[in-house]
Amino acid sequence: MYLIIVYDINVERVNKVHKFLKTYLHWQQNSVFEGKVTKSQYKTIMLELEDLIDKNEDSIIIYQVPSKFLEKNVLGIEKNPISFII
């Protein structure tokens, strides 16, 4: 499955969340990650994020997108483009 994760995390925890998400997903821009993961990885991401955040202060939104229907359009500068080397 393909995920897009956006978050608004208290500054005390934002670096931990950012560092964790980098292990599974591609950083796009401030507070936005995306990438393809397995169901097992998705479960791991969900469990770890629940441990890292304070549910009374922080917010994370996870969009699950069928990868065959994903179309991406960028207006302006793409801060961190995904590039594939063949």
SERO-4910 file (N, C-alpha, C, O; in steps of 0.05 Angstrom, whole numbers):
BEGIN
 pado doro    nc1    nc2    nc3   cac1   cac2   cac3    cc1    cc2    cc3    oc1    oc2    oc3
  Met    A     17    -23      0      0      0      0     18     25      0     41     24      9
  Tyr    A      7     47    -10     22     72    -11     10     90     10    -14     94     12
  Leu    A     28    102     26     19    120     48     29    148     43     50    153     33
  Ile    A     12    167     52     20    195     54     14    202     83     -9    200     92
  Ile    A     34    211     98     31    217    126     38    247    130     59    256    122
  Val    A     19    261    142     23    289    149     19    291    180      3    278    191
  Tyr    A     35    309    192     33    310    221     38    338    232     51    355    219
  Asp    A     27    343    255     31    367    270     38    358    299     20    351    314
  Ile    A     63    358    305     73    346    330     87    368    346    100    386    336
  Asn    A     83    367    372     96    385    391    126    384    386    138    363    381
  Val    A    139    407    388    168    409    382    185    390    399    206    382    390
  Glu    A    175    383    422    191    364    440    193    336    427    212    322    433
  Arg    A    174    329    410    173    302    399    177    301    369    180    279    358
  Val    A    177    324    356    177    324    327    202    310    315    199    296    294
  Asn    A    225    314    326    249    301    315    248    271    317    257    257    299
  Lys    A    237    260    339    234    231    342    216    220    321    221    199    309
  Val    A    193    233    316    174    224    296    187    226    268    184    207    252
  His    A    200    248    262    213    251    236    234    229    231    234    217    210
  Lys    A    251    225    251    272    205    249    260    177    245    270    161    228
  Phe    A    239    170    260    226    144    257    215    141    229    219    120    216
  Leu    A    199    160    219    186    158    193    207    155    171    201    142    150
  Lys    A    230    167    174    251    165    153    260    136    149    271    129    128
  Thr    A    256    119    169    264     91    166    246     75    147    254     54    137
  Tyr    A    222     85    143    202     70    126    193     86    102    185     74     82
  Leu    A    194    112    103    181    128     82    201    150     72    222    154     83
  His    A    193    163     51    209    184     38    199    211     47    175    217     45
  Trp    A    217    227     58    210    254     67    204    271     43    221    272     24
  Gln    A    182    285     42    174    302     20    179    332     26    192    346     11
  Gln    A    168    341     48    172    368     57    165    370     86    157    349     98
  Asn    A    166    393     98    161    396    127    135    380    134    114    386    124
  Ser    A    138    362    152    116    346    164    101    329    144     77    323    148
  Val    A    114    321    122    101    304    102    120    281     93    142    286     85
  Phe    A    110    257     95    124    233     86    106    218     67     82    219     69
  Glu    A    119    202     49    103    185     32    120    161     24    145    162     25
  Gly    A    106    140     15    121    117      6    104     91      7     83     91     19
  Lys    A    115     71     -6    101     45     -7    111     28     16    135     26     21
  Val    A     92     15     30     99     -2     53     82    -28     51     62    -29     37
  Thr    A     92    -48     65     76    -73     67     56    -70     90     57    -51    105
  Lys    A     38    -89     91     18    -89    113     32    -91    140     24    -78    160
  Ser    A     53   -107    142     68   -111    166     82    -84    174     82    -77    198
  Gln    A     94    -71    155    107    -46    160     87    -25    169     92     -9    187
  Tyr    A     63    -25    157     42     -7    164     34    -10    194     31      9    208
  Lys    A     31    -35    202     24    -41    230     46    -31    249     41    -20    270
  Thr    A     71    -35    241     94    -26    257     94      4    259     98     15    281
  Ile    A     89     17    237     88     47    237     67     57    256     71     75    271
  Met    A     43     45    254     21     54    271     27     50    300     22     68    316
  Leu    A     37     27    308     44     22    336     65     40    347     63     51    369
  Glu    A     86     44    331    108     62    340     99     91    342    106    104    361
  Leu    A     83    100    323     74    128    324     56    132    349     57    153    362
  Glu    A     40    113    355     23    115    380     40    118    405     32    132    423
  Asp    A     63    104    405     81    106    428     96    133    429    103    143    450
  Leu    A    102    144    405    118    169    404    102    194    409    114    214    418
  Ile    A     77    194    404     62    220    406     46    222    432     42    202    446
  Asp    A     37    246    438     18    251    459     -9    256    446    -12    276    432
  Lys    A    -27    237    449    -53    239    435    -70    263    443    -89    270    430
  Asn    A    -62    276    465    -77    300    473    -66    326    461    -79    347    462
  Glu    A    -42    324    449    -29    348    437    -23    345    408    -24    365    393
  Asp    A    -16    321    399     -6    317    372    -27    307    353    -48    296    361
  Ser    A    -22    310    327    -40    301    306    -24    289    283     -5    301    273
  Ile    A    -33    265    275    -21    252    252    -44    243    234    -63    231    244
  Ile    A    -42    249    208    -62    239    189    -48    221    169    -27    229    158
  Ile    A    -59    197    166    -47    177    148    -67    171    126    -89    162    131
  Tyr    A    -59    177    101    -75    171     78    -65    145     65    -41    143     59
  Gln    A    -83    126     61    -76    102     46    -86    105     18   -109    109     13
  Val    A    -67    103     -1    -74    108    -29    -67     83    -45    -45     73    -44
  Pro    A    -86     73    -61    -79     51    -79    -58     61    -99    -64     80   -113
  Ser    A    -35     49    -99    -13     59   -115    -19     60   -145     -7     76   -159
  Lys    A    -37     43   -155    -43     44   -184    -59     68   -191    -62     74   -215
  Phe    A    -71     82   -172    -88    105   -177    -74    131   -169    -85    153   -172
  Leu    A    -49    129   -159    -35    153   -149    -25    170   -172    -10    161   -189
  Glu    A    -32    195   -172    -21    214   -191    -12    238   -174    -27    248   -157
  Lys    A     12    247   -179     23    268   -162     29    293   -180     43    290   -200
  Asn    A     19    316   -172     25    341   -185     37    360   -165     27    363   -143
  Val    A     59    372   -173     73    391   -155     72    419   -167     80    422   -191
  Leu    A     64    438   -152     65    466   -161     88    479   -146     89    477   -122
  Gly    A    105    493   -160    127    506   -147    151    486   -145    153    468   -161
  Ile    A    167    490   -125    191    474   -121    185    448   -106    171    449    -85
  Glu    A    194    426   -116    192    401   -102    216    399    -84    239    396    -93
  Lys    A    211    400    -58    233    402    -38    251    378    -37    275    381    -33
  Asn    A    240    354    -41    256    330    -39    245    309    -58    231    291    -50
  Pro    A    251    312    -84    239    294   -104    249    265   -100    272    260    -92
  Ile    A    231    247   -106    238    218   -106    251    213   -132    239    218   -153
  Ser    A    275    202   -132    289    195   -157    297    166   -157    305    155   -136
  Phe    A    293    153   -179    300    125   -182    324    123   -201    323    134   -223
  Ile    A    344    108   -192    368    104   -209    366     77   -221    364     57   -206
  Ile    A    369     75   -247    367     49   -260    395     41   -270    398     20   -282
***
